[in-house]
Amino acid sequence: ERVVAVSEAVKRELPSHRNTVRIYDTVPVPDKWQIDFPRQDCTLFLYLANYIVGKGQNYALEAIRQVVQINPKVRLIFAGGDMGLNKNKKYRDELQNYVLTHGLAEYVEFRPFVADVEKLIKESNVSLNFSEAESFSMTCAEASYYGRPVIASRCGGPEEVVVHRQTGLLVGNRSIPEMVSAMLEMVENPGLQQSYGKAGRALVSS
């Protein structure tokens, strides 16, 4: 009786029909961890995504490489799984080799899949999502719900989750210069991290 799309981006890809509706995903989990906003002497970027080509971790690595040349007081954590697929393991290995080749081991950490992401999000300053295409992006919604700003690419769903310059920053799809600029803006303006995070919490909770 109905075709349900999780975002307007997905709905636009479907034939126009009165029975096609958009219903956003929800973030139904309550807060379990009471963690103050992280200290501001080092900005911790968090990238929650499985290691799949197109999820954008490669863009984040190139961006952080450029960021540390300007401001080394940053760290980047990747957390995700490879889903047991060899092609995903190969992609993760390529990312790790990039870190070693470019001397980024001090700045970048790889973690496995995390089922309970709340603590990890709350221990970070800014959440990243540089996917090439997303139908919705639960990671953006979760980061906002837990009071953290988001930097995301204009790739579909995130454009409906992140309000540019209100709950985070939107950057061009695959645009590393824009990613670098947005990350540096967050690093150099700690007040934005808290104000965007607070606004994101209010938006997703409403």
C-alpha positions in Angstrom: 0.0 0.0 0.0 2.9 2.3 0.6 6.5 2.7 -0.6 8.6 4.3 2.2 11.7 6.2 1.5 14.1 7.2 4.3 14.9 10.6 2.8 13.9 13.0 0.2 17.1 12.1 -1.7 15.8 8.5 -2.0 12.2 9.6 -2.7 13.4 11.7 -5.7 14.9 8.5 -7.2 11.5 6.8 -7.2 8.6 7.2 -9.6 6.3 10.0 -8.5 3.2 8.4 -6.8 0.8 9.4 -4.1 1.6 6.2 -2.2 5.3 7.0 -1.9 6.1 8.6 1.4 9.2 9.8 3.2 9.7 8.7 6.8 13.0 9.5 8.4 14.9 6.9 10.5 14.8 7.6 14.2 17.4 7.4 17.0 15.6 5.4 19.6 18.4 4.8 22.1 18.4 6.7 25.4 21.6 8.3 26.9 23.6 6.0 29.0 26.9 7.9 29.3 27.2 11.3 30.9 30.3 12.7 29.4 31.2 16.4 29.3 32.3 17.9 26.0 35.9 16.8 25.4 38.8 19.1 26.2 39.7 21.6 23.5 43.5 21.3 23.5 43.2 18.6 20.8 40.3 18.1 18.4 39.3 14.5 18.0 37.5 13.6 14.8 35.5 10.4 14.6 34.6 8.5 11.5 32.0 5.8 12.0 31.6 3.7 9.0 32.3 0.2 7.8 35.3 -0.2 5.5 33.6 -0.1 2.2 34.8 1.7 -1.0 32.7 4.8 -1.4 32.2 5.4 2.4 34.8 8.2 2.2 37.5 7.2 4.6 40.1 7.8 1.9 39.0 11.4 1.6 39.2 11.8 5.4 42.8 10.5 5.4 43.9 13.0 2.7 42.2 15.8 4.5 43.8 15.0 7.9 47.2 14.8 6.2 46.7 18.4 5.1 45.2 19.5 8.3 48.1 18.3 10.5 50.5 20.3 8.4 48.6 23.5 9.5 47.5 22.4 13.0 48.9 19.2 14.4 46.6 19.3 17.5 44.1 16.9 15.9 43.4 13.2 16.0 41.2 10.9 13.8 39.6 7.7 14.8 38.1 5.3 12.3 35.6 2.7 13.7 33.9 0.1 11.6 34.0 -3.5 10.3 34.9 -5.2 7.1 31.8 -7.4 7.2 34.0 -10.4 6.5 34.5 -9.5 2.9 37.9 -9.7 1.3 37.3 -6.5 -0.8 36.6 -4.6 2.4 39.6 -6.0 4.1 41.7 -4.9 1.1 40.3 -1.4 1.4 41.0 -1.2 5.1 44.6 -2.4 4.4 45.0 0.3 1.8 43.9 2.9 4.3 46.3 1.6 6.9 49.1 1.6 4.4 48.3 5.2 3.5 48.7 6.2 7.2 52.1 4.5 7.4 53.4 5.8 4.1 52.5 9.4 5.0 53.7 9.3 8.6 50.2 9.7 10.1 50.4 6.9 12.7 50.6 9.5 15.5 47.3 11.1 14.3 45.2 8.3 13.0 43.8 5.2 14.8 41.8 2.3 13.4 39.3 0.5 15.6 37.0 -2.4 14.9 33.2 -2.3 14.7 31.5 -0.8 17.8 28.0 -1.9 18.6 27.5 0.8 21.3 28.6 4.0 19.6 27.3 6.5 22.2 30.5 6.5 24.4 32.7 6.8 21.3 30.7 9.7 19.9 30.6 11.5 23.2 34.4 11.2 23.7 35.0 12.9 20.3 34.7 16.5 19.3 33.4 16.2 15.7 31.9 13.5 13.6 32.8 13.1 9.9 31.0 11.5 7.0 32.5 11.9 3.6 30.5 9.2 1.8 30.1 9.5 -2.0 26.4 8.5 -1.6 24.1 8.0 1.4 20.4 7.3 1.5 20.0 8.7 5.0 23.1 8.4 7.3 22.3 7.1 10.8 25.8 8.1 11.9 25.1 11.7 11.3 21.8 11.5 13.1 23.4 9.7 16.1 26.2 12.2 16.3 23.7 15.1 16.4 21.5 13.3 18.9 24.5 12.8 21.2 25.4 16.5 20.9 28.3 16.5 18.5 28.7 18.6 15.4 29.0 16.9 12.0 31.0 17.6 8.9 29.4 15.7 6.0 29.6 15.6 2.2 26.6 16.7 0.1 25.8 13.2 -1.0 22.1 12.7 -0.4 20.8 11.9 3.1 23.3 13.9 5.2 22.1 17.1 3.5 18.7 16.5 5.3 20.2 15.5 8.6 22.9 18.2 8.9 21.8 21.9 8.8 24.7 23.8 7.3 26.2 26.3 9.8 23.6 25.4 12.4 24.3 21.7 13.4 27.5 21.2 11.4 29.1 21.9 8.1 28.3 20.5 4.6 31.1 20.1 2.1 31.2 19.3 -1.6 31.1 15.6 -2.5 34.7 14.4 -2.9 36.0 17.9 -2.4 39.1 17.5 -0.2 39.8 21.3 -0.1 36.4 21.9 1.4 36.9 19.1 3.8 40.2 20.5 5.0 38.7 24.0 5.3 35.7 22.7 7.4 37.9 20.6 9.7 40.3 23.5 10.3 37.3 25.8 11.0 36.1 23.4 13.7 39.6 23.1 15.2 40.2 26.8 15.3 36.7 27.6 16.7 36.0 25.4 19.7 32.9 27.4 20.4 31.3 26.2 17.1 31.8 22.6 18.2 29.6 23.1 21.3 27.0 25.4 19.7 26.6 23.1 16.6 26.4 20.1 18.9 23.8 21.7 21.1 21.7 22.7 18.0 22.0 19.2 16.6 20.8 17.6 19.7 17.8 19.9 19.8 17.0 19.2 16.1 17.2 15.4 16.2 15.4 15.2 19.5 12.4 17.3 18.3 
